[in-house]
Amino acid sequence: MDKDTLGKAAKESLKQLAKETDKRLEKYWKEEAAHNFGFNETQKALVKKMLAHASEHNLRSAKRVRASFVYYGYLLSGQMPDERVWQVAEGVELVHTALLMHDDFMDQDKVRRGLPTTQEYFGKEDKQYGDAMAVNLGDVVLGLGYERVLMAGFEGEKTQKVMRQLLRGVTNTAFGQAYDVSLPKLGELTEEKVMSLHRAKTALYTYENPLLMGGILGELSEEVLTTLSEYSRLGGVAFQLQDDILGLYGEEGVTGKSSNSDLLQGKVTLLIVKVMERGTEAQKKAVLAVWGKKRVSEKEIDLAKKAIKDSGSYEYSVKTAREMAEKAAETAASLRKFDLNPEAIDYLEGIERYMVEREV
């Protein structure tokens, strides 16, 4: 298949896999709610409310790319993913929801996928309570995700290996998140620092962790796993660069989040770094007038977005994302020298063609 066909096929495969993942997650949440945990009726009611929100949050429209990497990482081995693999994929998606809850709390975001974030949902009348519940419920869902993987039914040694991969991946992602919130305080902003951030967060927990988990369960060789890590670091960075572009210039009705939030929160992105590096003094001033500021006018925001485009920063970010996606696709194609499932390789190669063209 040519590049365009591979991309379209991967996009369709992801859509079908997302539907199946959503169906399984919906069943899981009903089973979890049926446990009816609590030692009195007040506590049971609170747990019921928490799980209802967690379920709704987790089942919001999502790409399910992480579940797809568990699935196709395992399929590379030539074995068809069974119920155990699906359960691991569900666990990875639960962990993702937990990290989103914590991330939104740290960023004080109000909207996630078009609906209230956890702290907004619980904190309508008491912000501190909402913040506390976002931390608590994020911890709950994180634990549920770990449990889902642990109880998938693989033999002891495989379970130990895949849990170690998951736990170390989340640990390193937390280090990455700490780096993210600390970057504005760590001196001059550079492209290298932004790329290191994306490798430590998105590349690790969106790509590498689920893909290696699937590969470990499929007993892939160390050489193949190393190639998958290389693919993940390229593809994950490209994915995040595109996310940052959409976070600033995407349609809010499509992306499900405010297109101004990254600017107003003072997020360190390649878009910001490059306008500071390449822009005129007027362009830099326009961006700094809104970057990390809570109260600005729509006119000021529009001027900042225009400055980023006029400085060449937008074009540079798009070009860099596409170049890295192409390198990731070439790395995936290099897997053809091994005795691996060609359908899985097609997906890994094709998904890179799609990810930098997507609108959500």
KOLLO-548103 format. One line per 3 residues: number of its first residue (from 1); their letters; for each residue x, y negated, z negated of C-alpha. Coordinates in steps of 0.2 Angstrom, whole numbers, plus 5000, padded with zeros to 4 digits. Example, Ala and Ser with C-alpha at 12.3 -4.5 7.8 and 13.67 -1.06 7.14 Angstrom:
BEGIN
1> as> 5062/5022/4961  5068/5005/4964
END
This chain:
BEGIN
1> mdk> 5000/5000/5000  5006/4982/5003  5008/4970/4989
4> dtl> 4990/4962/4991  4982/4978/4992  4991/4984/4976
7> gka> 4986/4969/4967  4967/4970/4971  4967/4989/4967
10> ake> 4976/4985/4950  4963/4972/4946  4949/4984/4950
13> slk> 4956/4997/4940  4958/4986/4925  4940/4980/4926
16> qla> 4934/4998/4926  4946/5003/4911  4940/4987/4902
19> ket> 4922/4993/4904  4926/5011/4897  4936/5003/4883
22> dkr> 4922/4991/4878  4910/5006/4877  4921/5016/4866
25> lek> 4925/5001/4854  4906/4998/4853  4904/5016/4847
28> ywk> 4918/5014/4835  4911/4998/4827  4894/5007/4824
31> eea> 4903/5021/4815  4913/5010/4805  4898/5000/4799
34> ahn> 4889/5016/4794  4902/5019/4780  4893/5005/4771
37> fgf> 4907/5001/4759  4904/4992/4743  4900/4995/4725
40> net> 4885/4984/4723  4872/4977/4736  4881/4959/4736
43> qka> 4897/4967/4741  4889/4978/4754  4881/4963/4762
46> lvk> 4897/4954/4763  4906/4969/4771  4892/4971/4783
49> kml> 4893/4952/4788  4912/4954/4790  4911/4969/4801
52> aha> 4897/4962/4811  4908/4947/4815  4924/4958/4818
55> seh> 4914/4969/4830  4907/4954/4839  4924/4946/4840
58> nlr> 4932/4962/4847  4919/4965/4860  4919/4948/4867
61> sak> 4924/4948/4886  4942/4953/4887  4954/4959/4900
64> rvr> 4959/4974/4889  4976/4974/4897  4984/4981/4881
67> asf> 4973/4997/4882  4977/4999/4900  4995/4999/4896
70> vyy> 4993/5013/4883  4983/5023/4896  4994/5020/4911
73> gyl> 5010/5022/4900  5003/5040/4896  4997/5043/4914
76> lsg> 5015/5041/4920  5019/5057/4913  5007/5066/4925
79> qmp> 4996/5071/4910  4978/5064/4911  4974/5053/4896
82> der> 4962/5062/4884  4952/5057/4869  4967/5055/4858
85> vwq> 4975/5043/4870  4959/5033/4871  4958/5032/4852
88> vae> 4976/5025/4852  4971/5012/4866  4956/5007/4854
91> gve> 4968/5005/4840  4979/4993/4850  4964/4983/4855
94> lvh> 4959/4982/4836  4977/4976/4832  4975/4963/4845
97> tal> 4959/4956/4838  4967/4955/4821  4982/4945/4827
100> lmh> 4970/4933/4837  4961/4930/4820  4977/4925/4812
103> ddf> 4984/4915/4826  4968/4905/4827  4969/4902/4809
106> mdq> 4987/4896/4810  4982/4885/4825  4966/4879/4818
109> dkv> 4957/4883/4834  4938/4881/4835  4934/4892/4850
112> rrg> 4940/4909/4856  4933/4916/4872  4919/4904/4872
115> lpt> 4913/4907/4854  4918/4902/4836  4935/4908/4829
118> tqe> 4934/4917/4813  4938/4902/4801  4924/4892/4810
121> yfg> 4912/4906/4809  4914/4908/4790  4919/4890/4786
124> ked> 4904/4880/4792  4901/4872/4775  4918/4876/4767
127> kqy> 4934/4875/4777  4945/4883/4764  4933/4898/4763
130> gda> 4933/4900/4781  4952/4900/4782  4953/4912/4768
133> mav> 4941/4924/4777  4951/4923/4793  4966/4929/4784
136> nlg> 4956/4943/4775  4946/4949/4790  4962/4949/4800
139> dvv> 4970/4960/4788  4955/4971/4788  4955/4973/4807
142> lgl> 4974/4976/4807  4972/4990/4795  4958/4998/4805
145> gye> 4969/4997/4820  4983/5006/4812  4971/5019/4805
148> rvl> 4963/5022/4822  4981/5026/4829  4986/5036/4814
151> mag> 4970/5047/4815  4971/5050/4834  4975/5068/4832
154> feg> 4993/5069/4839  5005/5081/4831  5015/5074/4816
157> ekt> 5031/5070/4825  5022/5061/4839  5011/5052/4827
160> qkv> 5026/5046/4817  5035/5040/4833  5020/5030/4840
163> mrq> 5016/5023/4823  5034/5017/4821  5033/5009/4838
166> llr> 5017/5000/4833  5022/4994/4816  5039/4988/4822
169> gvt> 5031/4979/4837  5019/4970/4825  5033/4966/4813
172> nta> 5043/4958/4827  5028/4949/4834  5026/4941/4817
175> fgq> 5044/4935/4818  5039/4928/4836  5024/4919/4829
178> ayd> 5035/4912/4815  5047/4906/4829  5032/4899/4838
181> vsl> 5026/4888/4824  5043/4883/4819  5050/4878/4837
184> pkl> 5045/4859/4836  5056/4858/4820  5071/4868/4827
187> gel> 5079/4854/4837  5080/4851/4855  5067/4860/4865
190> tee> 5074/4870/4880  5069/4882/4893  5079/4896/4884
193> kvm> 5070/4893/4868  5053/4895/4877  5058/4911/4886
196> slh> 5064/4918/4869  5048/4914/4861  5038/4923/4875
199> rak> 5049/4938/4874  5047/4939/4856  5028/4938/4857
202> tal> 5018/4941/4873  5031/4952/4881  5032/4962/4866
205> yty> 5015/4965/4859  5005/4963/4876  5016/4973/4887
208> enp> 5030/4983/4879  5022/4989/4863  5007/4997/4871
211> llm> 5016/5003/4886  5030/5012/4876  5016/5019/4864
214> ggi> 5008/5027/4879  5025/5033/4886  5031/5040/4869
217> lge> 5014/5050/4868  5018/5056/4886  5035/5061/4881
220> lse> 5044/5050/4894  5063/5051/4895  5073/5037/4887
223> evl> 5079/5031/4904  5060/5028/4909  5056/5020/4893
226> ttl> 5071/5008/4895  5064/5004/4912  5047/5000/4905
229> sey> 5055/4989/4892  5063/4979/4906  5047/4978/4916
232> srl> 5038/4972/4900  5050/4958/4896  5048/4951/4914
235> ggv> 5030/4954/4916  5025/4948/4898  5034/4932/4901
238> afq> 5026/4929/4918  5009/4933/4909  5012/4920/4896
241> lqd> 5018/4907/4908  5002/4909/4917  4992/4908/4901
244> dil> 5000/4892/4897  4996/4885/4914  4978/4890/4912
247> gly> 4977/4883/4894  4980/4866/4901  4972/4866/4919
250> gee> 4960/4881/4918  4941/4879/4918  4935/4879/4900
253> gvt> 4919/4889/4905  4930/4902/4913  4945/4903/4901
256> gks> 4933/4902/4885  4944/4889/4876  4947/4871/4876
259> sns> 4959/4865/4890  4966/4852/4878  4970/4863/4863
262> dll> 4988/4867/4868  4992/4849/4870  4984/4843/4855
265> qgk> 4992/4856/4844  5009/4852/4850  5012/4869/4858
268> vtl> 5029/4872/4865  5027/4878/4883  5038/4877/4898
271> liv> 5026/4864/4905  5031/4852/4890  5050/4857/4891
274> kvm> 5051/4853/4909  5042/4836/4909  5053/4831/4895
277> erg> 5068/4836/4905  5063/4830/4922  5050/4817/4920
280> tea> 5052/4798/4920  5051/4788/4904  5033/4783/4908
283> qkk> 5028/4802/4911  5037/4807/4895  5028/4793/4886
286> avl> 5011/4799/4893  5014/4816/4887  5021/4812/4870
289> avw> 5005/4800/4867  4994/4816/4865  5006/4831/4862
292> gkk> 5003/4836/4844  4991/4822/4841  4973/4825/4833
295> rvs> 4964/4810/4839  4967/4804/4857  4955/4798/4871
298> eke> 4950/4809/4886  4959/4795/4897  4976/4798/4888
301> idl> 4974/4817/4890  4971/4815/4909  4986/4804/4910
304> akk> 4997/4817/4901  4991/4831/4913  4994/4820/4928
307> aik> 5012/4816/4921  5015/4835/4920  5010/4838/4938
310> dsg> 5019/4822/4945  5035/4826/4936  5036/4843/4945
313> sye> 5034/4853/4928  5018/4861/4934  5026/4867/4950
316> ysv> 5041/4873/4941  5031/4883/4929  5020/4891/4943
319> kta> 5036/4896/4953  5045/4903/4938  5030/4914/4933
322> rem> 5028/4921/4951  5047/4924/4952  5047/4934/4935
325> aek> 5031/4943/4940  5039/4948/4957  5055/4955/4947
328> aae> 5043/4965/4936  5034/4972/4951  5051/4977/4958
331> taa> 5056/4985/4941  5040/4995/4941  5043/5000/4959
334> slr> 5060/5007/4954  5051/5020/4944  5047/5029/4960
337> kfd> 5064/5037/4959  5058/5047/4944  5046/5062/4945
340> lnp> 5031/5051/4938  5013/5049/4942  5012/5037/4958
343> eai> 4995/5031/4953  5002/5024/4936  5017/5016/4945
346> dyl> 5005/5008/4958  4995/5000/4943  5011/4994/4935
349> egi> 5017/4986/4951  5000/4979/4956  4995/4972/4940
352> ery> 5009/4960/4941  5003/4953/4958  4986/4950/4950
355> mve> 4992/4943/4933  5000/4927/4940  4985/4924/4952
358> rev> 4971/4926/4939  4960/4912/4932  4957/4919/4915
END
